[in-house]
Amino acid sequence: MFADLDPRTAATCQQVSLGIAHMALPIGPSMYPLPPLPRRLAKVPEERIAEGPDYDSDFSESDDGKQTPLLATTEDAHTVKCVLSPEDAMPVLFICCFMSLAQGTAMCSFFGAIGYFSSTLHFPALILYTNIAQSLLTPFVLDLQRRYDGNFDVRFGHKTTFLVRIAGLSAVQTVLLLLVPYSSSWFSFLLISSISAAITVMVFAQVCMVISCIEGAQAVNFARTACHAGGVVVVALGMYFRISTQSEPRQVWNFFACAAALQALAVVAWYQVHRHNTSLCAAYAIIATQQSYSAEENKKRAAEAAEAGTAQSQDSGYTWASMFGHRKGTGAALIGSFSLSWFAWSITQPVMNMFGDEDLTQSLVSATYVADTAGRLLSHLLHGCASGMASKVPAAILHGLTLVALFFMVLLMADTQMRFVDRQTVIASLFSLCFAVTFNLNELSVRTMKVAKSRVEVAHCQNYAFFVTTGISKFAALAFQFACGTA
């Protein structure tokens, strides 16, 4: 669309976000402009359109004292920032977090009743194979999205494709949740679990792209926290319906019906915002802008490589350079630490059945769901109340927390064989490990966003790294249980 973002182009993109200019997007086989966006007049000094790399805010003050978003881009900083106006940010934040919560509840609901199904289906290692089933398709789904979603966006328009991927797939998720209580064998349970997880990943990846258009490095973390808060919803539902190895089928059906109802409500809410509110349209315009910019940069690099006589990958997806620019080394280190930290927890979760019986496994799952959400909320609280102090914490400390998590992972895995701690200590240790890992993940995610050149691409890459690591860790857990004779 444009070879590079000069101040004039930057101002145009900013006006799209503000609603005082329109960008033609394909919303079907033909091209026509977006529906009229609210006119929010704002005056932004031209000298502040482009800011240096040390400028720490995505907003500037207008003459009337209101904050207006900036699209900042500099060749030296290699940074592209395109954010929604404050009026558009709140509706997008709410609907993205609500959809994330519903998807997280759907994915966690399988583990919320894992003790019941393990006992009913006479399969003690069901938690292990459910973890594997849920992670089996996710790397392939995300890779296909990364490679080909852009082509569908260009052909059918972002407004149509995002609605289908988010609301359409979530409707399918609702049906799957209603089918779970009727699983009569471990195969049907794992099959539904695998398809459901793939849908969650596809929907959540799109939601992260939308919410990344909001100002601030914490935006994607809000969606991630909301998704993992689904575990707390599952714990609450499990306590209300008294889900355990002794539960009646009617109780289990009510449990999954409530999860399905929440999912259906999220579908309706997304469709209503999509149809009657222009905020999502503004987010789609920003995503189209950043994707077009990245595509042009890829073409530019390919042309330069051709002139130099070197090979250039024809992959239509993102690259380290398009995500981080000249900071790709720092970005790669942060994403690597992010992946290792998650590996420490993700390999421990599937071996919970090795610490005791089905009821203990259920208790461990419930405790770690609470720890997961608590660790993320602490990170948000830290950035909300002491953002200056949080931003000054050296990245080395975060990498150190990753090493600590790996150390405790080894100790807990050893305890499954040596039994050197009691039941309560196991619960406390798993709670602490999960709490520390999820807190560290949020902090690493924030740091990664701060050095990102394109937040939309980095948001998708983080999800890709997260779920690829999940898949690797689950198969590692399977190998461990086979070696111990419990698989």
N, C-alpha and C positions, 0 to 999 in steps of 0.2 A: 504494500500500500504506500509506504514511504521509506526511502532509503535510510533516513535518520531523522530524529526528532529535533527540529530547530524550534526556537521560541514561538514562531507563528503556529506550527503544528501543535506544539504543546498547549498553546492557548485554545486551539480548536477542541482538543481532547478535553480540556478543562470545562469548556462550555457545554460539551456533551453531558458531562457529569452534572453540571449545574442545571441543565434543562433549558438552556437558552440557545442551543444548537442541536441539530439532529444528524445522526449518521445512518445512512441507508444500509440496512441489513437485509439479507434474503430471509423472508419469513415464509417462504413457500417456493414454488417453481419460478415465481417472478420476483422482481425487486421493488420494494416501496418503503418509504420511511417508517420509523417507529411511530407509535401513537404519540400525540403531543405530550411532552413532559412539562411539569409545573415550571413556570418562569420564576427563577430565583435570581434576580439581578444582583450582581456583586462586582465590585471594582477591585482588581488585583494589580498592583504595580508591576509593570513589565520587567523591572529589574529583579523581581522576586520570582519570576517564572522559573528561572534556572538558578538553583542554589548549589553551593558546594557540598562536598560529601560530609562536612561536619554539621550541616543544618539538620537539627534533630526533630523538626516538626513537619507534618504534612499539611499544615494549615497556616493561613495568614490572616491578619486582621483587615477587614474592609472598613470603609469610612464610617459605616453605621455601627461598628463595633462587633459585627458578627464574624464568625470564622468561616472561611471559604477554602475549599481544597485546592491544592497545588499539584500540578503534574511537573515533577522536577526531573530533568535529565541533563547530564553533562558527560562529555566524552571522557574526562579524566576520572570521574566517579563511576562511570559505567553503570549508572542507576536509572531505572525507569520507575517512576511512581505515578500511578493514576488512581485516584481514590474517589469514592462517592462523597457527595455533599452531606453535611450532617443531617439534613432532612431525610435523605434517602437511606442513610446508614442504619438508623434504628429499625425500620421495618425489615430490612435485609438481615440485620443481626438477629432479630426475634425469630423470623421464619426459618433461618438457617439453623439456629440452635434448637428450635422445636423439632425440625425434621431430623437433626442429628440425634436428639434424645430418643425419638421414636425408633430410629434405626438401631441405636445402641441397645434399646430394650429388646428389640426383636432378636438380635444376635446373642444377647446374654440370657434370654429366656430358656434356651436349650440347656444351659448349665444351671439355671435356677431350679430345674426339675431333674437334674442329672442323677441324684440319689434314687429317686423313684424309678426312673427308667433302667438304671443299673440293676436294681433289685428285681423289677418286673421282667426284664429281658434276660436276666441271669448272665450279666456281662459286666464284671467288676471293673474292667479296663475301658469302659465306655467313654469316660472323660478324656482318655488319651486319644481314642479314635475320633471322637467328636472334634477335638482340637485339630487333628490332622485333616478331617473332612472339611472343616471350615476354612482351613488355610490352603487347601489343595488347589483350588481354582483361582484364588485371588491374584497371584503374581501374573498369571496369563491374562486375566481380565484387565488388570491395570495396564499391562503392556499393550494390549490391543487398543485400549482407550487412548493411550499416549500416542500411538502411531496413527490411528484412523479417525478419532473423533473430530479432529480438525477438518477432515474432508467432508464429513456429514454436516458440520456446522456451516461450511461454505455453501454446500448444496441446498440445505433445507432452512438454514437460518438458526442462530443461537436460541431465539425465543422458542422455536418448535422443538429443537433437539434437547434442550435442557429440560423442558416440560416433560418430554417422553422419558428421558433418563431418570428424572427425579420423581415426578408424580406417577408416571406410568409404571415404573418398576416397583415403586412403593405399594401400589395397588396389588401387584402380584405377591409382594411380601405379605400383605394382609391375608390373602388366601392360604399361603403356605403355613402361616402360624395356626390357622384353624385346622389344618390337616395333621399337625404334630401329635395331638392326643390319640389319634387313631393309628399310630405307628405300632404295628404288631410284631415287628422284628427289628433287630439292630440295623439291618441293611436299609430299611425304609426310613428309620430315624436318621441315619447318617446321610442318606441321599437328600432328604429335605433340609437337613442342617447345612450341607454343602451348597445347595442352590440358594438357600436363604443368605448365607454368608457372602456369596458372590454378588448377590443383589445389594446387600448392605455396602459392600466395597464400592460398587459402581455408583450408587447414589451418593455415598459420603464423599467420594472423590470430586463429584460435580458440586456438591454443597461447599466443599473447601475452596474450590475455584471461585464460586460466587462470593463467599464471605471474605476472601482475600482482597476484594475490592474496597473493603472498609479501611479507613485510616488506622495505623498502628500495627505494631508487630505482633500484638496479642490476638488479633481477630481470628486467625485460623485456630489458635489454641482454645478460644471460646467454643468453637464447634467441636473440637476434639474432646474438651471437657464435658460438653453436653452429651456427646455420644457415649462416653464412658460412664456418665451419670445414669445411663440406662441400667447399669448394674445395681444401683441403689433402688431404682424403681422395681427391678426384679426381686431384690431382697424384701422390699415392702410387700409386694404381691405374694411372695412365698410365705411370709409371716402371716398375712391376712388369711390366706387359704390353707395355711398349715401344710405346706408341701413337704413331704418326707417319704421315707421308704414305706410308711404305713398308710399313705394317702389313698383315698378312693378315686376312681377314674373321673367322677363328676368334679372333684376339686381340681384336678389337673386340667380338665377342659375349661373350667372357669378361669383358671390362671392364664392359659394361653388366649382365651377369648378377650380378656382385658388387655393383653399385649397387642392383640390384633386391633382392638378398638382404638387404642392410642395411635397405632400406625394409620388407620383409616382417617382419624381426625387430622393427623399431620398432612395427609394427601389433600383433604378438603381445604385446609388452611393454606397450603402452598398454591393450590389452584386459584383460590380467591385472591390472594396477593398477586399472583401472576396475571390474573384477568383484570382486576380493578385497581391495581396500584402500579405506578410507573417506576417504582424503585428497582424492581427486578430488571426492568427493561434497561435502566441506566447501568446496572451491573453487567448485563449482557453486552452493552455497547463498550464498556471498559475492557471486558475480556476479549472482544473482537479486536479492539485497538492493540492490546498487548500481543495477541497472537499474530496479528498482521505485522507488527513491528518485528517480532522474533522471526517470522517467515522471511521477511525482507533481509534481515541480518544474515540468516542462513544462506540465502541466495548470494548475498554480497561476499560472504566468506568462501562459498563454493566457486564464485567467479575469480576471486583472488587466488584460490588454490589452483584453479585451472590455468591461470596466467603463469603461476610459478611452477607449473608442471608437477604438482603433488596431488596425491589422492585425497578426495573429500567424501565423507560418508553422505549417502543420499537419504539417510534416515530423516523422515519428516517430523520426528519428535524433537524434544528439547535436548540441549547439550550442556555440559558444564559451563562453557563460555556464555551461552545464552542465559543461563540461570544466574551466574555470579560475575561474569565479566573477568576483570583482572584479579578478582578475589576468589578465583575458583579453588585455589589450594586451601584457603580458610574454610570455604563452604564445604569442600569434600571432607575435611577433618571433622567439622561439626556434624555432618550427616553420618559419617562413620561412627562417631561417638554415640550419636542418637541410636544407631542400629545396634551397637554392642550393648548399650544400656538396656534396650528393650529385649535383646537376646537373653540377658541374665534373668529376666522375669519370665519371658515367654517359654523358656525350656523348663522352668520350675513348675509352672501351672499344670502341665499335663501329667506330672508324676505325683499329684496330690493323693491319688488312690493308693500310693505306696506307703503313706504315713499311717493308715488305719482302715477302718471299715467305711461303708457307704455313707453313714450318718456323719462321720468325721470329715469325709470328703465334702459333703454338702456344707458343713460348718466352715470349712476352709474357704470354699468358694464365696460364701456370703461375706466373710470377714475381709477377703481381699477385694471384693467389689467396693466395700466402704473405703478401704485404704486407697484404692485407685482414684476415686473421686476426691478424697480428702487431700491427697498429694497435689492434685491439679488445682484445687481451690486455694491451697496455701500459696502456690505460685502466683495465682491471680491476685490474691490479697497482698502479697509482697510487692507486686508491681503497681497495685492501686494505691497503697499507703506509703511505700518507700521506693518509688520507681528510680529515683536518682541513685540510691545506694545499690539497688539491684543491677542497674546498668553498669556499675563500676566493678562488679565482681569479675575477676579474671576468668577467662575461658578455661584455664588450666584447672581451676577448682571443679568445674563441671566435668572435665575429663577425669579428674580424680574420683568423683562420685561414681563414675562409670566403672572404674577399677574396683572400688569398694563393693559395688553391686555384684560384679563378677566373682569376687572373693566369697561373699555370702551365698551366692548360688552354688559354689563348690561345696561349702559346708553343709547346706541343706540336702544337696544330692547325696553327699556321703552319709548323712543321717538316715536316709531311707534304707541303708544297709546295716549301719552300726548301732542305730537306736540309742544315741548318747544324750538325747533330750526328751523330756516328757511331753504329753499332749498339749498342755497349755503353752509351753515354750515354743512348740512347733507353730501354733496359731499366731503367737506374738511375733515370731521370727518372720513368718510369711507376710504378716501384716506390715511389718517394718520394711521388708525388702520391697514390697509392692509400693508402699508409700514413697520410699526414697527414689525408686525408679521412675514413677510417674511424675514426681516433682522435677527430677532431673530432665525428663523428656520435655516438659513444658519449657524449662529454662533453655535447653539446647535449641528448641524450636524457635523461641524468641530471638536468640542470637543468630540463628540461620536466616531468619527473615530480615534482620538488620543489615546483613551483608548481601542480601539478594538483589539481583538486577531486575528480575521479573518475579514478583511474588506469586503470580498465577502458576507459573511453571514450577517454582520451588514448592508450593503447596501440594501440587500433584506428585512431585518427586519424593517429598517426605512420606506421603501415603504409600508410594511404591516401595520405598526403603522399609517402611514399617511392616507391610504385609509380606514382602519377600523374606525379611528377617523372621517373621512369624512362621512362614512355611519351613524355612531351614531349621528353626528351633524345634518345631513339632516333630519333624523326622528324626532329629537328633534325640529327642525324648523317646521316640519309638525304638530307636536302636539301643538306648540305655535300658528300657524295660525288657527288650528281648534278651539283652546280655544278662539281666538280673532274673530272667525267667518269669516275669509277671505280665508280659504283654499278651 
